Amino acid sequence: MTTPTKIPVFDTRTPVLPLREEIDAAVARVLDSGAFVLGPEVSAFEEAFAASVGTQHAIGVANGTEAITIALRALGVGPGDEVIVPSFTFYASAEAIPPTGATPVFCDVDEATRCVTAETVKAVMTPRTKAVVAVHLFGNVAPIAEIEALGVPVLEDAAQATGATGPRADGTPGQAGTLGTIGTFSFYPSKNLGAFGDGGAIVTDDAAIAEQVRILRLHGSHAKDTYLEVGYNSRLDAIQAAILGVQLPHLPAWLAHRRAAGARYLEALPEAVGQPVPGPGTDPAWNLWVITHPEADRLAEGLADRGIEARAYYRRPVHLQPAMEPFTRGGVAPLPATDLLAAQHLALPMSAAITDEQIARIGDALHQLV
């Protein structure tokens, strides 16, 4: 009997294979130039990325985690402040807050969209709330305009949502990362736009905030002889910028493929599993296709037996992580949706190269297992 080909959660290789010659040429161009830190490749990508997402300023940084820290500091977040962040998210969304001197305050998410809402944020706001980190989880889009209407600036963690869209305050559509005061992105290889290593970006329409970001990413300086802040050594690598620049024109087609795959999943999977629900007025980018089921771990084992990789990402929510204990000693507000989603979620394969046949095979397997 022939063993079926394994279906991975991520397929980062197939989409870029046709671009290999162009990527090799871009890397060679950087090597020949000798400009490895910032320089023209980074500037060119920053300009192209800003145009792609529809913002005035894009600043490349070393990774998505430092993007959040630097963005918060550019908003003026510091010691004594509180920053609201969901607990059902990747650890970095909260990990990036303490380096500013501020305290993370954990909020719940909406069970259907898996994103924060104005209601879940308002439930934990205090006079010390200085900002909100709204995570566009799994490529879905949080209601940023409604959250900003509460009166605090919103940092959009769009690490998993490059290319997703949602409503601005005036009702017009905009891309994730540009709906609030400032947005951050990760270019980790598994993201919708992935580098061949680490990388990140910060976007904003506010020129003063953008200038502060540029200062903070470069050791707190404009130049190398005058230091205005205690900053960071957090710069997007020129080779990664060149590679990202090759891929960027292909992002719309890759996003269309992900969205079509999501539609096929909705048809192929059994009713017994919960499937993602787009936020109102949004067009998600589906970095991950995450289902829910009371026996999610059993389903993962059954899928693995059939050559299908499936993975739980956040079984232990961030507020229960050991490193967060100093910030939760006073207690945490009830987080019922977080508790349920943490226990029941399961990420299925999703990529810009997943095929109809693979989705049908995953659907057939789940029909057998539930």
QUITA-V394231 format. One record per residue. N is the residue number from 1. RES is the residue in one small letter. NEAR is the number of other C-alpha atoms within 8 Angstrom. Layout:
n;res;near
N;RES;NEAR
N;RES;NEAR
This chain:
n;res;near
1;m;2
2;t;3
3;t;4
4;p;6
5;t;5
6;k;7
7;i;9
8;p;9
9;v;13
10;f;8
11;d;12
12;t;9
13;r;6
14;t;7
15;p;10
16;v;9
17;l;7
18;p;6
19;l;9
20;r;8
21;e;7
22;e;8
23;i;11
24;d;8
25;a;8
26;a;12
27;v;11
28;a;8
29;r;8
30;v;14
31;l;9
32;d;6
33;s;6
34;g;6
35;a;10
36;f;10
37;v;8
38;l;12
39;g;9
40;p;7
41;e;12
42;v;14
43;s;9
44;a;9
45;f;12
46;e;12
47;e;10
48;a;9
49;f;10
50;a;13
51;a;9
52;s;6
53;v;11
54;g;9
55;t;11
56;q;11
57;h;13
58;a;14
59;i;11
60;g;12
61;v;15
62;a;14
63;n;15
64;g;16
65;t;11
66;e;11
67;a;15
68;i;14
69;t;12
70;i;11
71;a;14
72;l;13
73;r;10
74;a;12
75;l;8
76;g;6
77;v;13
78;g;9
79;p;8
80;g;8
81;d;12
82;e;12
83;v;14
84;i;15
85;v;14
86;p;15
87;s;12
88;f;13
89;t;11
90;f;9
91;y;7
92;a;7
93;s;14
94;a;13
95;e;9
96;a;12
97;i;15
98;p;10
99;p;8
100;t;12
101;g;11
102;a;14
103;t;12
104;p;12
105;v;11
106;f;12
107;c;15
108;d;15
109;v;15
110;d;11
111;e;9
112;a;6
113;t;11
114;r;11
115;c;15
116;v;15
117;t;12
118;a;10
119;e;6
120;t;12
121;v;14
122;k;8
123;a;7
124;v;11
125;m;9
126;t;5
127;p;4
128;r;8
129;t;12
130;k;10
131;a;13
132;v;13
133;v;13
134;a;14
135;v;15
136;h;16
137;l;12
138;f;11
139;g;15
140;n;18
141;v;18
142;a;12
143;p;13
144;i;13
145;a;11
146;e;10
147;i;13
148;e;11
149;a;7
150;l;8
151;g;6
152;v;11
153;p;11
154;v;14
155;l;17
156;e;17
157;d;15
158;a;16
159;a;12
160;q;15
161;a;18
162;t;15
163;g;13
164;a;14
165;t;13
166;g;15
167;p;15
168;r;11
169;a;8
170;d;5
171;g;6
172;t;7
173;p;8
174;g;11
175;q;13
176;a;17
177;g;16
178;t;16
179;l;15
180;g;13
181;t;11
182;i;15
183;g;16
184;t;18
185;f;15
186;s;16
187;f;18
188;y;15
189;p;11
190;s;9
191;k;12
192;n;14
193;l;13
194;g;11
195;a;13
196;f;8
197;g;8
198;d;12
199;g;16
200;g;16
201;a;17
202;i;15
203;v;16
204;t;15
205;d;11
206;d;9
207;a;9
208;a;6
209;i;10
210;a;15
211;e;8
212;q;9
213;v;13
214;r;10
215;i;14
216;l;15
217;r;14
218;l;13
219;h;12
220;g;13
221;s;14
222;h;9
223;a;6
224;k;6
225;d;5
226;t;7
227;y;11
228;l;7
229;e;9
230;v;8
231;g;11
232;y;9
233;n;7
234;s;10
235;r;11
236;l;16
237;d;12
238;a;14
239;i;11
240;q;13
241;a;13
242;a;15
243;i;13
244;l;12
245;g;11
246;v;11
247;q;11
248;l;9
249;p;7
250;h;7
251;l;11
252;p;8
253;a;7
254;w;12
255;l;12
256;a;8
257;h;10
258;r;14
259;r;11
260;a;8
261;a;13
262;g;10
263;a;8
264;r;10
265;y;10
266;l;8
267;e;6
268;a;10
269;l;12
270;p;9
271;e;5
272;a;6
273;v;9
274;g;8
275;q;9
276;p;9
277;v;6
278;p;10
279;g;10
280;p;5
281;g;6
282;t;12
283;d;10
284;p;13
285;a;15
286;w;14
287;n;13
288;l;11
289;w;13
290;v;11
291;i;12
292;t;12
293;h;11
294;p;6
295;e;7
296;a;12
297;d;8
298;r;7
299;l;11
300;a;12
301;e;8
302;g;9
303;l;14
304;a;10
305;d;7
306;r;8
307;g;10
308;i;13
309;e;13
310;a;13
311;r;9
312;a;9
313;y;8
314;y;10
315;r;8
316;r;7
317;p;13
318;v;13
319;h;10
320;l;8
321;q;9
322;p;5
323;a;5
324;m;10
325;e;10
326;p;6
327;f;9
328;t;9
329;r;6
330;g;5
331;g;5
332;v;8
333;a;7
334;p;5
335;l;9
336;p;7
337;a;10
338;t;13
339;d;9
340;l;8
341;l;12
342;a;12
343;a;9
344;q;11
345;h;14
346;l;15
347;a;13
348;l;12
349;p;14
350;m;14
351;s;12
352;a;10
353;a;9
354;i;11
355;t;7
356;d;8
357;e;6
358;q;9
359;i;13
360;a;9
361;r;8
362;i;11
363;g;12
364;d;10
365;a;10
366;l;12
367;h;9
368;q;6
369;l;7
370;v;7
